[in-house]
């Protein structure tokens, strides 16, 4: 069974049709990426999965169960969490408090172990554990956003523009950690403006244009497509 199945999903913002009937699948253990220009509908897709916007029509199935239009906290409880575009960290709270909020719905005994695992992935956060999140660098804030999402122990992790505003060296670090997270068993749906990095790390990719999926294939194959190379990779 596919972990996530989206079928003919439409999302409107008033009179604007942000998604015009997209369909996609995410298989367990994969990194799937959505690439496309600004305004293509990539972030809207993640927001619909997270319950932050309600579909006008179509369906979203997670582990075979419909979740379209469900409340965001219920979707987190089902096993989906998101590191949003712009990071969305709580600047006036410490790193420790931000991580605790990521696990706010959990009542199991594994929270402390998962926090240690997250700090192992992001050693800089351990060094700044009692520091206010607003004092962190942009790269450290992105690390915190991902670590906080992992504290929900998701089976599907949604990452929205993790390289946004980061220096190339920091971006390399973030994407190395994304690979590590996936290798540890977490399935990832990645929205990313840096198409080169996204296609390099992903197993499968979808290309969105103006709310519609125009291309879909193995990421390695799309990276060799003349159309993708010209329009999204700056080659040719």
BALOBA-1460 file (C-alpha; in Angstrom, 3 decimals):
// residues 236
<rec num="1" residu="x" x="0.000" y="0.000" z="0.000"/>
<rec num="2" residu="x" x="1.211" y="3.492" z="-0.848"/>
<rec num="3" residu="x" x="1.795" y="5.611" z="2.263"/>
<rec num="4" residu="x" x="0.164" y="8.689" z="0.725"/>
<rec num="5" residu="x" x="-2.193" y="8.855" z="-2.246"/>
<rec num="6" residu="x" x="-3.564" y="12.146" z="-3.586"/>
<rec num="7" residu="x" x="-6.235" y="11.858" z="-6.267"/>
<rec num="8" residu="x" x="-7.585" y="14.755" z="-8.347"/>
<rec num="9" residu="x" x="-6.970" y="17.264" z="-5.542"/>
<rec num="10" residu="x" x="-8.300" y="20.771" z="-6.065"/>
<rec num="11" residu="x" x="-7.667" y="23.677" z="-3.689"/>
<rec num="12" residu="x" x="-9.004" y="27.189" z="-4.163"/>
<rec num="13" residu="x" x="-8.106" y="30.476" z="-2.521"/>
<rec num="14" residu="x" x="-11.286" y="32.384" z="-3.252"/>
<rec num="15" residu="x" x="-11.528" y="32.647" z="-7.033"/>
<rec num="16" residu="x" x="-7.929" y="31.475" z="-7.493"/>
<rec num="17" residu="x" x="-7.493" y="27.792" z="-8.351"/>
<rec num="18" residu="x" x="-4.242" y="26.943" z="-6.578"/>
<rec num="19" residu="x" x="-4.395" y="23.202" z="-7.341"/>
<rec num="20" residu="x" x="-6.238" y="22.037" z="-10.443"/>
<rec num="21" residu="x" x="-6.731" y="18.331" z="-9.875"/>
<rec num="22" residu="x" x="-3.306" y="16.918" z="-8.998"/>
<rec num="23" residu="x" x="-2.658" y="13.242" z="-8.324"/>
<rec num="24" residu="x" x="0.475" y="11.753" z="-6.775"/>
<rec num="25" residu="x" x="1.733" y="8.888" z="-4.632"/>
<rec num="26" residu="x" x="4.410" y="8.528" z="-1.970"/>
<rec num="27" residu="x" x="5.660" y="5.007" z="-1.320"/>
<rec num="28" residu="x" x="6.981" y="3.929" z="2.112"/>
<rec num="29" residu="x" x="10.677" y="4.635" z="2.559"/>
<rec num="30" residu="x" x="10.943" y="7.076" z="-0.329"/>
<rec num="31" residu="x" x="11.945" y="10.691" z="-0.651"/>
<rec num="32" residu="x" x="9.507" y="12.243" z="-3.121"/>
<rec num="33" residu="x" x="10.046" y="15.812" z="-4.250"/>
<rec num="34" residu="x" x="7.785" y="18.455" z="-5.754"/>
<rec num="35" residu="x" x="9.608" y="20.998" z="-7.887"/>
<rec num="36" residu="x" x="8.345" y="23.952" z="-9.882"/>
<rec num="37" residu="x" x="8.405" y="27.721" z="-10.026"/>
<rec num="38" residu="x" x="7.019" y="30.046" z="-7.365"/>
<rec num="39" residu="x" x="3.224" y="29.928" z="-7.294"/>
<rec num="40" residu="x" x="3.031" y="26.479" z="-8.876"/>
<rec num="41" residu="x" x="1.145" y="25.009" z="-5.914"/>
<rec num="42" residu="x" x="3.920" y="23.119" z="-4.127"/>
<rec num="43" residu="x" x="3.394" y="24.593" z="-0.662"/>
<rec num="44" residu="x" x="-0.385" y="24.456" z="-1.090"/>
<rec num="45" residu="x" x="-0.072" y="20.710" z="-1.631"/>
<rec num="46" residu="x" x="1.723" y="20.301" z="1.692"/>
<rec num="47" residu="x" x="-0.738" y="22.587" z="3.446"/>
<rec num="48" residu="x" x="-3.630" y="20.482" z="2.165"/>
<rec num="49" residu="x" x="-1.985" y="17.295" z="3.435"/>
<rec num="50" residu="x" x="-1.379" y="18.941" z="6.829"/>
<rec num="51" residu="x" x="-4.960" y="20.127" z="7.116"/>
<rec num="52" residu="x" x="-4.048" y="23.818" z="6.964"/>
<rec num="53" residu="x" x="-6.211" y="24.352" z="3.873"/>
<rec num="54" residu="x" x="-9.341" y="22.422" z="2.951"/>
<rec num="55" residu="x" x="-9.647" y="20.743" z="-0.454"/>
<rec num="56" residu="x" x="-12.405" y="21.926" z="-2.777"/>
<rec num="57" residu="x" x="-12.560" y="18.405" z="-4.196"/>
<rec num="58" residu="x" x="-10.502" y="15.259" z="-4.617"/>
<rec num="59" residu="x" x="-9.084" y="12.942" z="-1.970"/>
<rec num="60" residu="x" x="-6.030" y="12.537" z="0.251"/>
<rec num="61" residu="x" x="-5.408" y="9.055" z="1.671"/>
<rec num="62" residu="x" x="-2.783" y="8.310" z="4.308"/>
<rec num="63" residu="x" x="-2.193" y="4.607" z="4.917"/>
<rec num="64" residu="x" x="-5.443" y="3.998" z="3.055"/>
<rec num="65" residu="x" x="-7.540" y="6.312" z="5.253"/>
<rec num="66" residu="x" x="-9.067" y="9.602" z="4.054"/>
<rec num="67" residu="x" x="-7.589" y="12.676" z="5.762"/>
<rec num="68" residu="x" x="-8.637" y="15.493" z="3.420"/>
<rec num="69" residu="x" x="-10.084" y="18.333" z="5.476"/>
<rec num="70" residu="x" x="-9.199" y="16.782" z="8.859"/>
<rec num="71" residu="x" x="-7.972" y="19.062" z="11.640"/>
<rec num="72" residu="x" x="-4.185" y="19.617" z="11.657"/>
<rec num="73" residu="x" x="-3.663" y="18.202" z="15.167"/>
<rec num="74" residu="x" x="-5.455" y="15.006" z="14.173"/>
<rec num="75" residu="x" x="-3.250" y="14.644" z="11.103"/>
<rec num="76" residu="x" x="-0.133" y="15.010" z="13.266"/>
<rec num="77" residu="x" x="-1.522" y="12.324" z="15.571"/>
<rec num="78" residu="x" x="-1.974" y="10.009" z="12.573"/>
<rec num="79" residu="x" x="1.731" y="10.261" z="11.731"/>
<rec num="80" residu="x" x="2.345" y="13.298" z="9.503"/>
<rec num="81" residu="x" x="4.362" y="16.320" z="10.587"/>
<rec num="82" residu="x" x="5.735" y="19.317" z="8.737"/>
<rec num="83" residu="x" x="8.699" y="21.674" z="8.868"/>
<rec num="84" residu="x" x="7.025" y="24.687" z="7.234"/>
<rec num="85" residu="x" x="8.381" y="27.224" z="4.780"/>
<rec num="86" residu="x" x="9.988" y="30.027" z="6.762"/>
<rec num="87" residu="x" x="10.749" y="27.570" z="9.606"/>
<rec num="88" residu="x" x="7.976" y="28.732" z="11.951"/>
<rec num="89" residu="x" x="10.033" y="28.318" z="15.095"/>
<rec num="90" residu="x" x="8.958" y="30.024" z="18.335"/>
<rec num="91" residu="x" x="11.617" y="32.718" z="18.615"/>
<rec num="92" residu="x" x="10.993" y="33.571" z="22.285"/>
<rec num="93" residu="x" x="11.196" y="29.947" z="23.426"/>
<rec num="94" residu="x" x="14.367" y="27.949" z="23.906"/>
<rec num="95" residu="x" x="15.535" y="25.159" z="21.641"/>
<rec num="96" residu="x" x="14.473" y="22.713" z="24.365"/>
<rec num="97" residu="x" x="10.986" y="24.219" z="24.565"/>
<rec num="98" residu="x" x="10.556" y="24.193" z="20.769"/>
<rec num="99" residu="x" x="11.456" y="20.500" z="20.703"/>
<rec num="100" residu="x" x="9.035" y="19.778" z="23.538"/>
<rec num="101" residu="x" x="6.232" y="21.428" z="21.550"/>
<rec num="102" residu="x" x="6.969" y="19.071" z="18.665"/>
<rec num="103" residu="x" x="6.023" y="16.175" z="20.937"/>
<rec num="104" residu="x" x="3.072" y="17.871" z="22.653"/>
<rec num="105" residu="x" x="0.546" y="15.189" z="21.615"/>
<rec num="106" residu="x" x="2.694" y="12.238" z="22.615"/>
<rec num="107" residu="x" x="2.159" y="10.332" z="25.839"/>
<rec num="108" residu="x" x="4.564" y="7.452" z="25.205"/>
<rec num="109" residu="x" x="7.853" y="6.770" z="26.930"/>
<rec num="110" residu="x" x="9.993" y="7.384" z="23.843"/>
<rec num="111" residu="x" x="10.008" y="11.190" z="23.790"/>
<rec num="112" residu="x" x="13.343" y="11.602" z="25.554"/>
<rec num="113" residu="x" x="15.002" y="8.995" z="23.323"/>
<rec num="114" residu="x" x="13.655" y="10.742" z="20.212"/>
<rec num="115" residu="x" x="14.938" y="14.081" z="21.472"/>
<rec num="116" residu="x" x="18.396" y="12.553" z="21.887"/>
<rec num="117" residu="x" x="18.152" y="11.132" z="18.379"/>
<rec num="118" residu="x" x="17.234" y="14.560" z="16.997"/>
<rec num="119" residu="x" x="20.105" y="16.204" z="18.868"/>
<rec num="120" residu="x" x="22.394" y="13.527" z="17.462"/>
<rec num="121" residu="x" x="21.341" y="14.523" z="13.949"/>
<rec num="122" residu="x" x="21.800" y="18.219" z="14.769"/>
<rec num="123" residu="x" x="24.723" y="18.613" z="17.239"/>
<rec num="124" residu="x" x="24.524" y="22.413" z="16.944"/>
<rec num="125" residu="x" x="21.127" y="22.272" z="18.647"/>
<rec num="126" residu="x" x="22.608" y="20.390" z="21.589"/>
<rec num="127" residu="x" x="25.168" y="23.178" z="22.002"/>
<rec num="128" residu="x" x="22.349" y="25.748" z="22.026"/>
<rec num="129" residu="x" x="19.793" y="23.682" z="23.932"/>
<rec num="130" residu="x" x="18.857" y="26.403" z="26.453"/>
<rec num="131" residu="x" x="19.276" y="29.290" z="24.018"/>
<rec num="132" residu="x" x="16.274" y="31.236" z="22.711"/>
<rec num="133" residu="x" x="15.480" y="30.056" z="19.191"/>
<rec num="134" residu="x" x="15.359" y="33.628" z="17.901"/>
<rec num="135" residu="x" x="19.080" y="33.998" z="18.543"/>
<rec num="136" residu="x" x="20.006" y="31.074" z="16.273"/>
<rec num="137" residu="x" x="21.399" y="31.501" z="12.776"/>
<rec num="138" residu="x" x="19.145" y="30.814" z="9.794"/>
<rec num="139" residu="x" x="20.687" y="27.392" z="9.292"/>
<rec num="140" residu="x" x="20.286" y="26.513" z="12.963"/>
<rec num="141" residu="x" x="16.651" y="27.618" z="12.892"/>
<rec num="142" residu="x" x="16.039" y="25.329" z="9.905"/>
<rec num="143" residu="x" x="17.672" y="22.473" z="11.814"/>
<rec num="144" residu="x" x="15.365" y="23.224" z="14.737"/>
<rec num="145" residu="x" x="12.273" y="23.257" z="12.502"/>
<rec num="146" residu="x" x="13.147" y="19.807" z="11.155"/>
<rec num="147" residu="x" x="14.077" y="18.449" z="14.586"/>
<rec num="148" residu="x" x="10.818" y="19.749" z="16.057"/>
<rec num="149" residu="x" x="8.840" y="17.999" z="13.298"/>
<rec num="150" residu="x" x="10.712" y="14.769" z="14.017"/>
<rec num="151" residu="x" x="9.688" y="14.957" z="17.674"/>
<rec num="152" residu="x" x="6.167" y="13.935" z="16.605"/>
<rec num="153" residu="x" x="7.737" y="10.644" z="15.395"/>
<rec num="154" residu="x" x="6.159" y="10.965" z="11.918"/>
<rec num="155" residu="x" x="5.888" y="8.205" z="9.377"/>
<rec num="156" residu="x" x="5.650" y="10.950" z="6.757"/>
<rec num="157" residu="x" x="7.763" y="14.094" z="7.138"/>
<rec num="158" residu="x" x="6.795" y="17.118" z="5.043"/>
<rec num="159" residu="x" x="9.644" y="19.533" z="4.314"/>
<rec num="160" residu="x" x="8.771" y="22.888" z="2.746"/>
<rec num="161" residu="x" x="11.738" y="24.747" z="1.221"/>
<rec num="162" residu="x" x="14.409" y="23.605" z="3.719"/>
<rec num="163" residu="x" x="17.200" y="25.429" z="1.843"/>
<rec num="164" residu="x" x="15.381" y="28.774" z="1.632"/>
<rec num="165" residu="x" x="17.737" y="31.644" z="2.452"/>
<rec num="166" residu="x" x="20.639" y="29.401" z="3.451"/>
<rec num="167" residu="x" x="24.263" y="29.579" z="2.332"/>
<rec num="168" residu="x" x="25.385" y="26.772" z="-0.015"/>
<rec num="169" residu="x" x="27.511" y="25.058" z="2.643"/>
<rec num="170" residu="x" x="24.625" y="25.022" z="5.125"/>
<rec num="171" residu="x" x="22.310" y="23.728" z="2.397"/>
<rec num="172" residu="x" x="24.696" y="20.825" z="1.789"/>
<rec num="173" residu="x" x="24.562" y="19.992" z="5.500"/>
<rec num="174" residu="x" x="20.757" y="20.138" z="5.605"/>
<rec num="175" residu="x" x="20.426" y="17.810" z="2.613"/>
<rec num="176" residu="x" x="22.939" y="15.352" z="4.047"/>
<rec num="177" residu="x" x="20.791" y="15.177" z="7.175"/>
<rec num="178" residu="x" x="17.647" y="14.741" z="5.066"/>
<rec num="179" residu="x" x="19.291" y="11.654" z="3.555"/>
<rec num="180" residu="x" x="20.142" y="10.394" z="7.052"/>
<rec num="181" residu="x" x="16.560" y="10.890" z="8.260"/>
<rec num="182" residu="x" x="15.253" y="8.931" z="5.296"/>
<rec num="183" residu="x" x="17.850" y="6.191" z="5.748"/>
<rec num="184" residu="x" x="16.644" y="5.760" z="9.335"/>
<rec num="185" residu="x" x="13.174" y="4.869" z="8.017"/>
<rec num="186" residu="x" x="11.216" y="8.113" z="7.724"/>
<rec num="187" residu="x" x="9.403" y="8.744" z="4.438"/>
<rec num="188" residu="x" x="9.764" y="12.323" z="3.180"/>
<rec num="189" residu="x" x="7.759" y="14.560" z="0.869"/>
<rec num="190" residu="x" x="10.026" y="17.452" z="-0.058"/>
<rec num="191" residu="x" x="9.120" y="20.797" z="-1.604"/>
<rec num="192" residu="x" x="12.260" y="22.560" z="-2.761"/>
<rec num="193" residu="x" x="13.133" y="25.498" z="-4.999"/>
<rec num="194" residu="x" x="16.679" y="24.173" z="-5.468"/>
<rec num="195" residu="x" x="15.764" y="21.572" z="-8.092"/>
<rec num="196" residu="x" x="19.330" y="20.295" z="-8.423"/>
<rec num="197" residu="x" x="19.522" y="19.370" z="-4.759"/>
<rec num="198" residu="x" x="15.981" y="18.026" z="-4.673"/>
<rec num="199" residu="x" x="16.442" y="15.699" z="-7.645"/>
<rec num="200" residu="x" x="19.783" y="14.525" z="-6.308"/>
<rec num="201" residu="x" x="18.321" y="13.420" z="-2.966"/>
<rec num="202" residu="x" x="14.895" y="12.135" z="-4.103"/>
<rec num="203" residu="x" x="13.739" y="8.768" z="-5.400"/>
<rec num="204" residu="x" x="10.761" y="10.124" z="-7.352"/>
<rec num="205" residu="x" x="9.815" y="13.618" z="-8.487"/>
<rec num="206" residu="x" x="6.808" y="15.563" z="-9.693"/>
<rec num="207" residu="x" x="6.953" y="18.862" z="-11.583"/>
<rec num="208" residu="x" x="4.135" y="21.336" z="-10.890"/>
<rec num="209" residu="x" x="3.178" y="24.241" z="-13.117"/>
<rec num="210" residu="x" x="0.270" y="26.553" z="-12.306"/>
<rec num="211" residu="x" x="-1.460" y="24.023" z="-10.069"/>
<rec num="212" residu="x" x="-1.032" y="21.029" z="-12.360"/>
<rec num="213" residu="x" x="1.459" y="18.162" z="-12.482"/>
<rec num="214" residu="x" x="3.137" y="18.265" z="-15.874"/>
<rec num="215" residu="x" x="5.904" y="15.687" z="-15.376"/>
<rec num="216" residu="x" x="6.425" y="12.681" z="-13.101"/>
<rec num="217" residu="x" x="9.236" y="10.121" z="-13.091"/>
<rec num="218" residu="x" x="12.158" y="8.734" z="-11.154"/>
<rec num="219" residu="x" x="14.165" y="11.717" z="-9.928"/>
<rec num="220" residu="x" x="17.316" y="10.572" z="-11.710"/>
<rec num="221" residu="x" x="15.444" y="10.382" z="-15.026"/>
<rec num="222" residu="x" x="13.867" y="13.811" z="-14.614"/>
<rec num="223" residu="x" x="17.299" y="15.260" z="-13.846"/>
<rec num="224" residu="x" x="18.335" y="14.148" z="-17.360"/>
<rec num="225" residu="x" x="15.190" y="15.469" z="-19.071"/>
<rec num="226" residu="x" x="15.960" y="18.286" z="-21.513"/>
<rec num="227" residu="x" x="12.828" y="20.166" z="-20.426"/>
<rec num="228" residu="x" x="13.683" y="19.939" z="-16.728"/>
<rec num="229" residu="x" x="17.338" y="20.779" z="-17.325"/>
<rec num="230" residu="x" x="16.388" y="23.883" z="-19.301"/>
<rec num="231" residu="x" x="13.590" y="25.240" z="-17.128"/>
<rec num="232" residu="x" x="14.547" y="24.125" z="-13.611"/>
<rec num="233" residu="x" x="18.236" y="23.236" z="-13.548"/>
<rec num="234" residu="x" x="19.572" y="26.140" z="-15.592"/>
<rec num="235" residu="x" x="21.244" y="23.865" z="-18.119"/>
<rec num="236" residu="x" x="20.945" y="24.192" z="-21.901"/>
